[in-house]
Amino acid sequence: MKLWEKGAFLSNGKLVESVQGANAADCAKNTIAYRILQKHNTSADASKLKIKFDKITSHDITYVGIIQTARASGLKKFPIPYVLTNCHNSLCAVGGTINEDDHMFGLTCAQKYGGIYVPPHQAVIHQFAREMLSRCGDMILGSDSHTRYGALGTMAIGEGGGELAKQLLGKTYDVNMPGVIAVYLTGSPVPGVGPQDVALAIIKEVFNNGYVKNKVMEFVGPGIKNLSADFRIGVDVMTTETTCLSSIWATDEKIREFYAIHGREGDYSELTPAENAWYDGAIEIDLSEIRPMIALPFHPSCAYTIDEVNANLLDLLDETEKRAKVSFGDKVQFSLKSKVIDGKLYVDQGVIAGCAGGGFENICAAADILKGKDTGNGKFLLNVYPASMPVYMELMKNGAFASLVDAGAIIKTAFCGPCFGAGDTPANGALSIRHSTRNFPNREGSKIQNGQLSSVALMDARSIAATAANKGFLTAATEFDTEFSGKKYFFDKTIYEKRVYDSKGVAHPEVEIQFGPNIKDWPEMSALTNDLLLKVVSEIHDPVTTTDELIPSGETSSFRSNPLGLAEFTLSRKDPAYVGKAKAVRDRTAEVTEEVNKTAQILESAKPEFAGRVQKAGLGSTIFAVKPGDGSAREQAASCQKVLGGWANIANEYATKRYRSNLINWGMLPFLYKDGDKNLPFANGDYVFIPDVKKMVEEKLASVKAYAVKADSTVTEFELSTGELTDDERKIILAGCLINFYRN
């Protein structure tokens, strides 16, 4: 794999450094991404995009909050197709009735406002979008970070719920024109190598160096023709883990065939870059060189070939344990070396599931490898989740399920739970191998504060099946001489016609929304004050902080319709003291009042010009993290901080645009502190006074002076900035949140 240090032209089907007479700025307009983005841009400025999407989609963890936000802001009807899927909180026993209450809320809102409702276990969100929503040249916005349909010619973006609420209210998605990176594919994968292997190899190369961060990955090159639609989809969905903004692929006859199979051939069109397209960078990949991969805990970028792991087992497991120490410290004892038996790595569980693993071809390939074999009757267990009921039906018909069940696998229905810790949670200390999207810490049922920790390694379905055939000992699929059947897929649309509610865009305002006791309105939020006094209530020095650590996934998902209830879990697996500290500041307890008075005295003594201003300032909390927000699009990572009285984050940088947007939409200042995390001017428990913060936002000032006040009476002046903010983003922060902005 090769990363081009500088940009590249695509000329005569090949990457070159220069083309005589070609200008990079002009030729950047020849990419597929540029054409689609500008087609959806409603502004007169090609560099400052104001995008209106063709369709939007959410699942049952996110749609309640989105619709509640839009309702509070004046929603009357869904202006574009809005699909509400139910694939995350599908286990309705969790939390009593509250998951099914959310589903009934979703159904009645689809009826009232004119949407589409997909019942539980019918399809995971992204599979339904592939089968029923994608169209070449379209754009789709989803409230799930893995909203990626680029392989089907659709540019899709995963964002927090606030951005979907904007689309429901007729507003736009505002973003600078992103850079575009060519992913140039050559060659053909060897038998046993699957899409997850290719994806993990890419993530390994580009995550840590930020090569594609907030850019669009555009897949081109002669190797595309050697990949099926399903294979491309499997690579594409994992582009989220590179931190890119979106993705798009050149389309061809195999994509036309995909649309024809799904009865939508009219939604196909050929997409190719124009001659001499200019890219801001390029990734060259020879597919024939990719080998089965494994991403060891606790990130998809911690990827190695399976052969490399088996050859250097104890050394690589030791590195993994050292990485875990950074996140967990001494809170739990994490060991993978204990999984080594007779020089081989033993895993406890295998899962093939969700938007990444649950595709037709992945499961057929796993069935081919396991045909005539068995998984054994020991600890190892293999669970398989087809991504939709149409896929499930075809796997029943073609015999793939029979091979899997005969081998000892358990077949389940379409459900995203195994991806985020709400299904197939491993035992304490167990290691699970999964063809899913993430393996972050604190994700798969781990509760560090209770001494519980499980871990996940990411692999392709093919190598998971090979490992299952070896009774749980790590094995690459290329070690089996498998004859892959290449079964053809037949899509049965009547499965959806019988069960999915499709309003066809017709709203029925007379329908009463069905609420449950867990569905709560957002609490009132105040506008930004002239000055701010922030108490630092958590300090995180991990290189990256995931959204799973900011607000845990798993069983907490059932409370996402209850802002105050969910907020009780904020940072619970990273900093259990956070919630109590934040609430004390929000409620201005006697102890906090005393601290504020002392802070005012210290600051006014050092800076007499602030006399009388400190105690009148808006009071809130803040956290410091080096690089927060990697991973999920879940807006609750920000909204939970807000309802607990948070007014800002302070970070060296933000891991994704999604998380920064979520902060802004909940009226929180996305402060940047540029001087690293080793010698911070403040510490956990200190106060930070920021005078004239409202002026900074209103007048578009580049930065603001802040003053850290310590208990020992030390006052340190330092500088904070917010980075670039759009005019609307400034108005949202000034109003205190998106709801206030629209209400005003």
Protein Blocks (a to p, Z undefined) as FASTA:
>chain_A
ZZdfbdcddeehiacfbdehiafklmmmmpmklmmmmmmpcbfbfklccdddfbdcddfk
lmmmmmmmmmmnopabdfbdcddddfklmplmggpjmmmmmmmmmmmmmmmnopadddeh
kbcfklmmmmmmgcghiacddfbfklccklnopacddddfklmmmmmnopacdddddddd
ddddehjddehiafklmmmmmmmmmmmnommgoiacddedjklmmpcfklmmmmmmmmmm
nopabdcddddfklmmmmmmnopammgccddddehiacfbdcdddfklpccdddddfbfk
lccdfklmmmmmmmmmmmmmmmmmmmnmmmbccdfklmpgghiacdfbdcdehjllmpmk
lmmmmmmmmgoiaebjafbdcddddfbfklmmmmmmnommmmmmmnopacddddfklmno
paoiacehiacddddfbdcehklopafknopacddddddfklmmmmmmnoopacdfklpc
cddekiacdddfklmmmmmccekhpacfkbccdddfklccddddddddfbdcdddfbdcf
bfbdcfklmpcghjllmmmmmmklmmmmgoklmmmmlmmmmmmmmnopaklmmmmmmmmm
mmmmmmmmlgoklmmpccddddddfbghiajfbfklmmmmmmnopabdcdfbdfbfklmm
mmmmnopacdddfebjklccbdehiacddehklmmmmnopabdcdddddfkopacddddd
ebjadfklmmmmmnopaklmmmZZ
